[in-house]
Amino acid sequence: MDPNEKKSWTYQIAEDLGRAFSDRLVLQTFLDVVATVPAGSLKDVLGLLRSMYTTIVMEEDASFLRYGYLSTDNAAVVRKEVLKLCSEVRPHALALVTSFGIPDALLGPIAFNWIDANAWSSVSDNDTLKDNDTVFSFFTNML
C-alpha cells in the first residue's frame, strides 16, 4: 500500500469514527431523556422515533457496509424497516411537528394544506415562475 493510499484510508477511518461518535452521542442523549418520560403514548412515539433514527443512520452510513457490519441483503432489510417505521410515525407527524412550536409565519404553505400546495394551479400561479421567465428573457436578450 503506497503512502497516499494509507493517508486516504486513515482519513476515511477518522471520518467514520467521528460520525459514529456523534451518532452514538445523539442516541445516548435521546435515551437519557426518554428514560425520564413516564410510560404511555408519548414514550411509545419516542420509541418509534428512536428506532427510526437508528435505522436511518444504518441505511445512510456506508461504513456499515464498508466494514462488513451489514451485508447488501441486510441493507435492503434495513431500507424496508425504515419505510415501515415511516408509516408507523406518519399518524403522529402533525403532533410531532406542532410540538416544536414553530410560528405559522415561518412555515411554508405546504404546512397548512399539502394538497393545495402541491396542486398544479399553485405552481402555475407562482410568481417565482414568472420571475424566472423574466430572468430567462433577460439573459436570452443579452445573447
C-alpha positions in Angstrom: 0.0 0.0 0.0 1.5 3.3 -1.1 1.7 6.2 1.4 -1.0 8.3 -0.3 -3.4 5.3 -0.1 -2.6 4.9 3.6 -3.4 8.6 4.2 -6.7 8.3 2.3 -7.6 5.2 4.3 -6.6 6.8 7.6 -8.7 9.8 6.8 -11.7 7.6 6.0 -11.4 5.7 9.2 -11.1 9.0 11.2 -14.2 10.4 9.5 -16.2 7.2 10.1 -15.2 7.2 13.8 -16.1 10.8 14.2 -19.6 10.2 12.6 -20.1 7.1 14.8 -19.2 9.0 17.9 -21.6 11.8 17.0 -24.4 9.3 16.2 -23.8 7.5 19.5 -23.8 10.7 21.5 -27.1 11.8 19.9 -28.7 8.4 20.6 -27.4 8.3 24.2 -28.8 11.8 24.9 -32.1 10.8 23.4 -32.2 7.6 25.5 -31.3 9.6 28.7 -34.2 12.0 28.1 -36.7 9.3 27.2 -35.8 7.4 30.4 -37.4 10.3 32.3 -40.7 10.2 30.4 -43.5 8.2 32.1 -44.9 5.2 30.3 -47.6 6.0 27.9 -48.3 7.1 24.3 -45.6 9.7 24.3 -43.0 7.2 25.3 -44.3 4.8 22.6 -43.9 7.5 19.9 -40.5 8.4 21.2 -39.6 4.7 20.9 -40.7 4.8 17.2 -38.5 7.9 16.6 -35.5 6.2 18.3 -35.9 3.1 16.1 -36.3 5.3 13.0 -33.2 7.3 13.9 -31.0 4.2 14.3 -32.2 2.5 11.2 -31.8 5.7 9.1 -28.2 6.0 10.4 -27.5 2.4 9.4 -29.2 3.0 6.0 -27.3 6.2 5.2 -23.9 5.5 6.6 -21.8 3.5 4.1 -19.3 2.5 6.8 -21.7 -0.3 7.9 -21.3 -1.9 4.5 -17.6 -0.9 4.2 -16.5 -2.6 7.3 -18.8 -5.7 6.9 -21.3 -5.0 9.7 -24.1 -5.0 7.1 -24.4 -7.2 4.0 -26.1 -5.9 0.9 -29.0 -8.2 1.7 -29.2 -6.8 5.2 -29.1 -3.2 3.9 -32.2 -4.0 1.8 -33.9 -5.2 5.0 -32.9 -2.0 6.8 -34.4 0.1 4.0 -37.7 -1.8 4.3 -37.7 -1.3 8.1 -37.2 2.5 7.5 -40.2 2.5 5.2 -42.3 0.6 7.8 -41.3 2.9 10.6 -42.2 5.9 8.4 -45.7 4.6 8.0 -45.9 4.0 11.8 -44.7 7.5 12.6 -47.0 9.2 9.9 -50.1 9.3 12.1 -48.1 11.2 14.7 -46.3 13.6 12.3 -48.6 16.6 12.8 -48.4 16.4 16.6 -44.6 16.0 16.4 -44.1 19.0 14.2 -46.6 21.1 16.2 -44.6 20.2 19.4 -41.7 22.2 18.1 -43.8 25.4 18.4 -42.7 26.9 15.1 -44.7 30.1 14.4 -47.0 29.9 11.4 -45.2 32.9 9.8 -42.1 30.7 9.4 -43.9 27.8 7.9 -44.5 27.5 4.1 -47.9 26.9 2.5 -47.2 23.1 2.4 -47.5 23.1 6.2 -51.2 24.1 6.1 -52.6 22.4 3.0 -50.3 19.8 1.4 -52.8 19.1 -1.4 -53.3 22.7 -2.4 -49.6 23.5 -2.1 -48.7 20.7 -4.5 -51.5 21.3 -6.9 -50.6 22.4 -10.5 -52.6 25.6 -10.1 -50.3 26.7 -7.2 -47.3 26.1 -9.4 -48.6 27.9 -12.5 -49.8 30.9 -10.4 -46.5 31.1 -8.6 -44.7 34.4 -9.0 -41.3 32.6 -8.9 -42.1 31.1 -12.3 -42.9 34.5 -13.7 -39.7 35.9 -12.2 -37.7 33.0 -13.7 -39.2 33.7 -17.1 -38.2 37.4 -16.8 -34.6 36.4 -15.8 -34.5 33.9 -18.7 -35.7 36.6 -21.1 -33.1 39.0 -19.8 -30.3 36.6 -20.4 -31.6 35.5 -23.7 -31.8 39.1 -24.9 -28.2 39.6 -23.8 -27.0 36.9 -26.2 
